[in-house]
């Protein structure tokens, strides 16, 4: 089944490209320009230098195979796509939000769109899956049931061995339809959907209602703050905790959220918790739980004030949500 959307999905053009050669300086400049990267550097290994990139796919999903016999390092401050990478030979160290992650072999690792990262690649043979954020968000809407929203991945937990096995099985079955030039559009779309769903099964994520105005390089720290508040809404976090997590002073974060969202970190967190209360009430049975239990779970102790605030946001009292 195609992902939920109000308009039919246009069929993007499929393409295949090959880039190869032996000039280290030339390919370094091209890769830095392609990714809008910075501080790109490379040096040869003991083997004669050569590179080869073969890319096939479209704006939804593309698959790239790479051979690069030298070492390469650099930073990509704002990737426009989600990347999943795995190796046939070699390995890499990737730093996401300053946290280093060492990867080797065929276990896939994820680099989310719109989050800066730095890398140090060894001589390698590798595969790179590229997913358009819009397509992944539309596919994720099948699972969370709401409108398409930013998919924020939680990279603190490694995928389970069962999830990795599932990923490999899906990729083995989908690759031919993803990259083949004469594949019928419906068959290609089904392979793309299978691949996107496998990504969503493999890595932990949540849908976050982030305004389009925050999905820019200049507003990335405010977006990180919003995503942090969603991820830690069940915890006793303070505005200073949020500010420290995204590398801002508390006052700077307050001013930035006021400018871009018209609210404060504390007020935004209350709204997130109100949303969680509504989700829990809609999923619960009035025979098994009470409004008071759910409200206290999310930090609302004054039930009279909470009921009024809830009704103001949702147009009904919490007891009515629970009864439906």
C-alpha positions in Angstrom: 0.0 0.0 0.0 1.4 3.4 -0.9 2.1 5.9 1.9 -0.7 8.2 3.0 -0.8 11.5 1.1 -3.4 13.9 -0.1 -2.1 13.9 -3.7 -0.9 11.1 -6.0 2.8 10.5 -5.8 4.5 11.7 -9.0 6.9 9.2 -10.5 10.4 10.6 -10.3 12.8 10.0 -13.1 15.2 7.1 -12.7 18.8 7.6 -13.5 22.2 5.7 -13.4 25.6 7.4 -13.3 29.2 6.1 -13.2 32.1 8.2 -11.9 35.6 6.7 -12.0 39.2 7.7 -12.4 42.6 7.9 -10.7 43.0 11.6 -9.9 42.7 12.0 -6.1 42.6 15.8 -6.1 39.8 15.9 -8.7 37.5 13.4 -7.0 38.1 15.1 -3.6 36.8 18.4 -5.0 33.9 16.7 -6.7 32.7 14.8 -3.6 33.0 17.9 -1.4 31.0 19.9 -3.9 28.4 17.2 -4.3 27.7 17.0 -0.6 28.3 20.7 0.1 31.0 19.5 2.5 33.8 21.2 4.2 37.3 20.3 5.4 37.5 17.5 2.9 40.9 15.9 2.8 42.3 12.7 1.3 45.6 10.8 0.9 46.5 7.6 -0.9 47.2 4.3 0.7 49.9 1.9 -0.3 47.9 0.6 -3.2 47.7 2.5 -6.5 44.9 5.1 -6.2 41.6 4.5 -8.0 37.9 5.3 -7.4 34.6 4.2 -8.8 31.1 5.3 -7.9 28.0 3.7 -9.5 24.7 5.3 -8.5 21.2 4.2 -9.6 17.8 5.3 -8.4 15.7 8.4 -8.1 14.8 11.1 -5.6 13.0 8.7 -3.4 15.6 6.0 -3.0 19.0 5.5 -4.7 21.7 2.9 -4.2 25.4 3.7 -4.7 28.3 1.2 -4.7 31.8 2.7 -4.2 35.4 1.7 -4.6 37.9 4.1 -3.1 41.5 2.9 -2.5 42.6 6.0 -0.5 41.7 7.6 2.8 39.2 10.4 2.9 37.9 12.6 5.7 35.5 15.6 5.9 32.4 17.1 7.3 28.9 17.4 5.8 27.1 20.1 7.8 23.5 19.6 6.4 22.9 16.4 4.4 19.7 16.6 2.4 19.1 12.9 2.4 19.1 10.0 4.9 22.1 7.7 4.4 22.5 4.1 5.3 26.0 2.7 4.7 27.7 -0.7 4.9 31.0 -2.2 3.8 32.3 -5.1 1.8 35.9 -4.0 2.7 37.3 -1.4 5.0 35.5 0.7 7.6 35.0 4.2 8.9 34.6 6.4 12.0 31.6 8.7 11.9 30.9 11.4 14.4 27.3 12.4 14.7 26.6 15.4 17.0 30.1 15.0 18.2 29.7 11.3 19.3 32.2 9.0 17.5 30.9 5.7 16.1 33.2 3.0 14.6 31.7 0.8 11.9 33.2 -2.1 10.0 31.8 -4.8 7.8 28.3 -5.5 6.6 26.4 -4.1 9.6 24.5 -1.0 8.3 24.8 2.3 10.1 22.5 5.3 9.7 23.3 9.0 9.1 20.1 11.0 9.3 19.2 13.9 7.0 19.6 17.5 8.3 22.1 16.5 11.0 25.8 17.3 10.6 28.4 14.6 10.7 32.1 14.1 10.2 33.8 11.0 8.8 37.1 9.3 8.4 37.0 6.6 5.7 39.6 3.9 5.2 40.2 2.4 1.8 37.0 0.7 1.1 34.4 -1.0 -1.0 31.0 0.1 0.3 27.3 0.5 -0.4 25.3 3.6 0.3 21.5 3.8 0.4 20.1 7.3 0.0 16.5 8.1 1.0 14.7 11.3 0.4 13.3 12.7 3.6 9.9 13.5 2.1 9.4 9.9 0.9 10.6 8.4 4.3 8.2 10.8 6.2 5.3 9.8 4.0 6.1 6.1 4.6 6.4 6.7 8.3 2.9 8.2 8.3 1.5 4.7 7.7 2.8 3.8 11.1 2.1 6.8 13.3 -1.3 7.6 11.6 -0.8 11.3 11.5 0.3 13.7 8.7 3.8 13.3 7.3 6.2 14.8 9.9 10.0 14.9 10.4 11.4 11.5 11.3 13.8 12.0 14.2 16.0 9.0 14.7 17.4 7.9 18.1 20.9 6.7 17.5 21.7 5.9 21.1 20.7 2.3 20.6 22.3 -0.1 18.1 20.0 -2.1 15.9 19.3 -5.6 17.2 20.8 -8.6 15.3 17.2 -9.6 14.3 16.7 -6.1 12.8 19.9 -6.3 10.9 19.0 -9.7 9.5 15.7 -8.3 8.4 17.4 -5.3 6.8 19.7 -7.6 4.8 16.8 -9.8 3.7 14.9 -6.8 2.5 17.8 -5.3 0.6 18.6 -8.6 -1.1 15.1 -8.8 -2.4 14.7 -5.1 -3.3 18.0 -4.2 -4.9 17.2 -5.3 -8.5 14.0 -3.3 -8.5 15.6 -0.3 -7.0 18.4 0.0 -9.5 17.1 -1.7 -12.7 16.5 0.8 -15.6 13.5 -1.1 -17.1 11.7 -1.9 -13.9 7.9 -1.0 -14.1 7.1 2.0 -11.8 4.7 0.1 -9.6 7.3 -2.6 -8.9 10.0 0.0 -8.2 7.7 1.8 -5.8 7.0 -1.4 -3.9 10.7 -2.0 -3.5 11.2 1.6 -2.4 8.5 1.2 0.2 9.9 -2.1 1.4 13.3 -0.4 1.8 11.9 2.6 3.7 9.8 0.4 6.0 12.9 -1.7 6.7 14.8 1.5 7.8 11.9 2.4 10.1 12.0 -1.1 11.6 15.8 -1.2 12.1 16.4 2.2 13.9 14.3 3.7 16.7 12.5 6.9 15.7 9.6 9.2 16.4 7.6 11.6 14.3 8.1 15.2 15.4 6.0 18.1 14.3 8.8 20.4 13.3 7.9 23.6 11.4 9.5 23.8 8.0 11.2 27.1 9.1 13.3 25.0 11.6 14.5 22.6 9.0 17.4 24.8 7.8 21.1 24.9 8.6 20.7 28.1 10.5 18.0 26.8 12.8 19.3 23.3 13.4 20.0 23.8 17.1 16.5 25.0 17.8 15.2 21.9 15.9 17.5 19.7 18.0 16.0 21.3 21.1 12.5 20.5 19.9 13.4 17.0 19.2 15.1 16.7 22.6 12.0 17.8 24.3 9.9 15.2 22.4 12.4 12.4 23.2 12.7 13.3 26.9 9.2 14.4 27.7 8.7 11.6 30.2 11.8 12.7 32.2 12.4 15.6 34.7 14.2 17.9 32.3 14.8 21.6 32.8 15.4 24.4 30.2 19.1 24.3 31.2 19.2 20.6 30.5 17.8 21.2 27.0 20.2 24.1 26.3 23.2 22.1 27.4 22.1 19.2 25.2 22.1 21.3 22.1 25.1 23.5 22.9 23.4 26.8 23.8 23.1 29.0 26.8 19.7 28.8 28.5 18.9 32.4 27.7 20.0 31.9 24.0 17.7 28.9 23.7 14.7 30.8 25.2 15.2 33.7 22.8 15.6 31.4 19.8 12.5 29.4 20.6 10.5 32.6 21.2 11.7 34.0 17.8 11.0 30.8 15.8 8.1 29.2 17.7 6.6 31.9 19.8 7.0 29.9 23.0 9.5 29.0 25.7 11.1 25.6 26.3 8.9 25.0 29.4 5.7 25.9 27.6 6.6 23.8 24.6 7.3 20.8 26.9 3.9 21.2 28.5 2.2 21.0 25.1 4.2 17.9 24.3 3.1 16.3 27.5 -0.5 17.3 26.9 -0.3 15.5 23.6 1.1 12.4 25.3 -1.8 12.5 27.8 -4.2 12.5 24.9 -2.5 9.6 23.2 -2.6 7.6 26.4 -6.2 8.4 27.1 -7.3 7.4 23.6 -5.4 4.1 24.0 -6.7 3.3 27.4 -10.0 1.8 28.7 -12.0 3.7 31.3 -12.3 0.4 33.1 -8.5 0.1 33.6 -7.3 3.6 34.2 -8.4 7.1 35.3 -7.7 10.6 34.1 -5.8 11.3 37.3 -3.4 8.4 36.8 -2.5 9.5 33.3 -2.3 13.2 34.2 0.1 12.5 37.1 2.2 10.2 34.8 2.9 13.2 32.7 3.6 15.7 35.5 0.1 17.3 35.9 -0.7 17.4 39.6 -3.5 20.0 39.8 -6.3 18.2 38.0 -8.7 21.2 37.8 -6.1 23.3 36.1 -5.0 20.4 33.9 -8.6 19.7 32.8 -9.1 23.3 31.7 -5.8 23.4 29.9 -6.5 20.1 28.2 -10.0 21.3 27.1 -8.5 24.6 25.8 -6.1 22.6 23.6 -8.3 19.8 22.4 -11.9 21.1 22.6 -13.0 18.5 25.1 -12.3 17.4 28.6 -9.9 14.5 29.3 -12.7 12.4 30.8 -14.5 12.6 27.4 -11.4 11.5 25.6 -11.1 8.5 27.9 -14.8 7.6 27.6 -14.7 7.4 23.7 
